[in-house]
Amino acid sequence: MNRVFYRTYSSFLKSRFKEQVHKIPININTNCPNRDGTKSINGCIYCSPNGSGTGINGTVQEQIELYLGRNPIGKYIAYFQSYSNMYGDEDKLFAYFSDALDYPQIVGLSIATRPDTVNSNLIKKLLLLNTYIQIELGLESANEDTLRRINRHDVPETFVNACKEIKAINKNIHIVGHMIIGLPGDKYDDYLNTALMISKYAHGIKFHHLYIEKNMPIRELFENNKLQLLSENDYIGILLRLLNNINPNTIIHRLKSSSNPRRLIAPLWTLDSMFPEKVRKEASKSKTIQGNNFVS
């Protein structure tokens, strides 16, 4: 079997930009309606107070220059990662995004946000910057009961509506949906429904496995034996089944989560550097190719 059995994000970017393009994670200290009291003050139970990014502070320019100082060669997408990056003062957010494009190495923007914070006016302003735009939306699960259990304070329909709203503004904006495999209560059918929802309404998908860090609220469930995490083998099996069933045109941005080793509690295979090779070997054994069983 060819080593590439799914549509990789790296090949998508290379096709678009004619060279390898990487991401620079940027933290602009945004907030979230699930943390500031608008919907809740506790956040989702799997979310760290540090967010999902590097935790590095500083201006947009300082963060980019720090990264470029270590990696001066190449082209990059500025990735606004932690929390909800369309939530807040519209003018300030636009200024942050504009600042990133002051550098010739930056060829696009990737903006992560909750579906319920998508800002149409901000998106229309971003289009004036005449650059590649990628918007990443956290669906996490298509099961409304699961979203309730994880204190998401959202419903799957919000994700669908956000995707439609973005496409109505501009069909060339690259939309990515995030899903988490292993959330409390979810079974394989829930994972499949989530993956199919994302591949139907978005252009790309990010697969994540559930992991536990020291300061996550979900840690309490894990330590009280009320939550069982997936083994690496089980996760790979689920992942390959999903790849077989989703649209072959969907761009696969990521196959699993990553975590800071200093904060990670479990599962330890989160840090397994051999994970990609293990996935390839299992895909070869099972003859997995993205879209094998896809029904339009």
C-alpha positions in Angstrom: 0.0 0.0 0.0 1.1 3.5 -0.7 2.3 5.1 2.6 -0.2 8.0 2.0 -3.6 6.4 2.5 -5.5 9.6 3.3 -5.6 13.2 2.1 -3.0 14.9 4.2 -3.0 18.6 5.1 0.6 19.0 4.2 0.0 17.8 0.6 -3.1 20.1 0.4 -0.9 23.1 1.4 1.9 22.1 -1.0 -0.6 21.8 -3.8 -1.9 25.3 -3.1 1.3 27.1 -2.3 3.7 25.0 -4.4 6.0 24.5 -1.5 5.9 23.1 2.1 4.0 25.4 4.5 4.0 25.1 8.3 2.0 26.8 11.1 3.2 29.3 13.7 1.0 29.0 16.8 0.0 32.5 18.2 -1.7 33.3 21.4 -3.7 36.6 21.6 -5.2 35.8 25.0 -8.8 35.8 23.8 -11.6 34.5 26.1 -14.5 32.1 25.6 -18.3 32.5 26.2 -18.0 29.2 28.1 -15.5 30.8 30.5 -16.5 34.5 30.9 -20.0 33.9 32.3 -21.9 34.3 29.1 -22.7 30.6 29.0 -20.6 29.3 31.9 -17.6 30.1 34.0 -16.2 26.5 34.1 -15.4 25.8 30.4 -15.5 22.4 28.7 -14.3 19.7 31.1 -11.6 18.6 28.7 -10.2 22.1 28.2 -7.1 23.3 30.1 -7.1 26.8 31.6 -4.0 27.3 29.5 -5.9 26.7 26.3 -4.7 24.5 23.5 -1.7 26.5 22.4 1.9 27.0 23.5 1.1 29.4 26.4 3.7 31.8 25.0 2.8 35.5 25.6 3.8 38.7 23.8 2.6 40.7 20.9 1.8 39.0 17.6 5.0 40.4 16.2 7.1 39.1 19.1 5.7 35.6 18.9 6.3 35.5 15.1 9.8 36.9 15.3 10.6 34.4 18.1 9.5 31.5 15.9 11.2 32.9 12.7 14.4 33.4 14.7 14.5 29.6 15.1 13.0 28.8 11.7 13.9 31.5 9.3 13.4 29.5 6.1 10.1 28.7 4.6 6.5 29.8 4.3 4.0 29.9 7.2 0.4 30.2 8.2 -0.2 32.2 11.4 -2.3 29.9 13.6 -4.4 31.7 16.2 -5.0 28.7 18.3 -6.0 29.0 22.0 -9.6 29.7 23.1 -12.1 31.4 20.7 -10.3 33.8 18.4 -13.4 35.4 16.9 -14.7 36.3 20.4 -14.0 39.8 21.5 -13.6 43.3 20.2 -13.8 43.0 16.4 -11.4 45.9 15.6 -8.7 44.5 18.0 -9.0 41.0 16.6 -8.8 42.3 13.0 -5.6 44.3 14.0 -4.0 41.1 15.4 -4.7 39.2 12.2 -3.5 42.0 10.1 -0.3 42.3 12.1 0.6 38.7 11.3 0.6 39.5 7.6 3.3 42.1 7.9 5.8 39.3 7.5 6.4 38.1 3.9 6.9 34.5 5.2 3.2 34.5 6.4 1.0 33.4 3.5 -2.3 32.9 5.4 -4.3 32.9 8.6 -5.8 30.0 10.5 -8.3 31.1 13.1 -9.7 28.6 15.7 -12.9 29.5 17.4 -16.2 28.0 18.8 -19.0 27.7 16.2 -21.1 30.0 18.3 -18.6 32.8 18.1 -18.3 33.0 14.3 -18.3 36.7 13.3 -19.6 37.4 9.8 -18.5 41.0 9.8 -15.0 40.1 10.9 -14.7 37.4 8.2 -15.8 39.9 5.5 -13.0 42.3 6.8 -10.5 39.5 6.6 -11.3 38.8 3.0 -10.0 42.4 2.2 -6.6 41.2 3.3 -6.4 39.0 0.2 -4.8 36.1 1.9 -5.5 32.4 2.5 -8.1 32.0 5.3 -8.7 28.9 7.3 -11.4 28.8 10.1 -11.3 25.9 12.6 -14.5 25.1 14.5 -14.8 22.8 17.5 -17.7 20.4 17.0 -16.1 17.7 19.3 -19.2 15.5 19.1 -22.4 15.3 17.1 -24.2 13.8 20.1 -26.0 16.6 22.0 -26.1 14.5 25.2 -22.3 14.2 25.1 -21.9 18.0 24.6 -24.1 18.4 27.7 -22.0 16.0 29.7 -18.8 17.9 28.8 -20.3 21.3 29.7 -20.0 22.4 26.1 -23.1 24.7 26.3 -23.6 24.3 22.5 -25.4 22.0 20.1 -24.3 20.3 16.9 -26.6 22.4 14.8 -24.5 25.5 15.7 -21.5 23.9 13.9 -23.7 23.2 10.8 -25.0 26.7 10.7 -21.6 28.2 11.2 -20.2 26.2 8.2 -23.1 27.4 6.0 -22.7 31.0 7.2 -19.0 31.0 6.3 -19.5 29.3 2.9 -22.2 31.9 2.1 -19.7 34.7 2.7 -17.0 33.1 0.6 -16.7 29.5 -0.6 -12.9 29.7 -0.8 -12.5 29.9 3.0 -11.1 26.6 4.2 -13.3 25.3 7.1 -11.9 22.7 9.5 -14.0 20.7 12.0 -12.5 19.3 15.2 -13.7 16.1 16.9 -12.6 14.3 20.0 -12.6 10.5 20.1 -13.2 9.1 23.6 -15.5 11.6 25.2 -17.6 10.3 28.1 -20.6 8.4 26.8 -19.6 8.5 23.1 -19.5 5.2 21.2 -18.4 4.3 17.7 -21.7 5.4 16.1 -21.2 8.8 17.7 -17.7 9.1 16.4 -18.9 8.1 12.9 -21.8 10.6 13.0 -19.4 13.3 14.1 -16.9 12.6 11.4 -19.6 12.4 8.7 -21.1 15.7 9.9 -17.7 17.4 9.6 -16.9 15.9 6.2 -20.3 17.0 4.9 -20.2 20.6 6.0 -16.5 21.4 6.3 -13.5 20.9 4.0 -11.1 19.4 6.6 -11.2 17.4 9.8 -8.9 17.2 12.9 -9.1 14.0 14.8 -8.1 14.3 18.5 -8.0 11.6 21.2 -9.1 12.4 24.7 -6.2 12.9 27.1 -6.0 14.2 30.7 -3.7 17.0 31.8 -3.1 18.1 35.4 -5.4 21.2 35.4 -8.3 19.9 33.3 -11.7 19.5 35.1 -12.0 16.0 33.5 -9.1 14.8 35.6 -11.5 14.3 38.6 -13.6 11.8 36.5 -10.5 9.9 35.5 -9.0 9.7 39.0 -12.3 8.5 40.4 -12.4 5.7 37.9 -15.5 7.2 36.2 -13.7 7.5 32.8 -11.8 4.9 30.8 -9.4 6.2 28.2 -8.8 4.5 24.9 -5.7 2.4 24.4 -3.5 3.3 21.5 -4.5 0.2 19.6 -8.2 0.8 20.2 -7.9 4.4 19.1 -6.0 3.4 15.9 -8.7 0.9 15.1 -11.5 3.5 15.5 -9.5 6.1 13.5 -9.0 3.7 10.5 -12.7 2.7 10.5 -13.6 6.4 10.4 -11.2 7.1 7.5 -12.7 4.3 5.5 -16.2 5.9 5.9 -15.7 9.6 5.4 -15.6 11.6 2.1 -12.4 10.9 0.2 -12.1 14.6 -0.6 -12.0 15.7 3.1 -8.5 17.0 4.1 -7.2 15.2 7.2 -5.4 17.9 9.2 -4.4 15.7 12.2 -4.7 12.1 13.3 -4.4 12.6 17.1 -3.9 15.1 19.9 -0.6 16.3 21.3 0.2 17.4 24.9 2.9 19.0 26.9 4.8 16.2 28.7 5.0 18.3 31.9 1.2 18.5 32.1 0.1 15.2 30.7 -1.3 12.6 33.1 -2.8 10.0 30.7 -2.7 8.2 28.3 1.1 8.1 28.0 0.8 6.9 24.4 -0.1 10.5 23.6 3.7 11.1 23.5 4.4 8.0 21.3 6.7 9.1 18.5 6.0 5.9 16.6 2.2 6.6 16.4 2.3 7.6 12.7 4.2 4.4 11.7 1.8 2.3 13.8 -1.1 3.8 12.0 0.5 3.2 8.6 1.2 -0.5 9.5 -2.4 -1.1 10.7 -3.8 0.7 7.6 -1.7 -1.6 5.4 -3.0 -4.7 7.2 -6.6 -3.6 7.0 -6.2 -2.2 3.5 -7.6 1.1 4.7 -7.9 4.0 2.2 -9.9 7.1 3.0 -13.4 6.9 1.5 -13.3 3.1 0.8 -16.8 2.7 2.2 -18.0 6.3 1.7 -21.7 6.6 0.6 -22.6 10.0 -0.7 
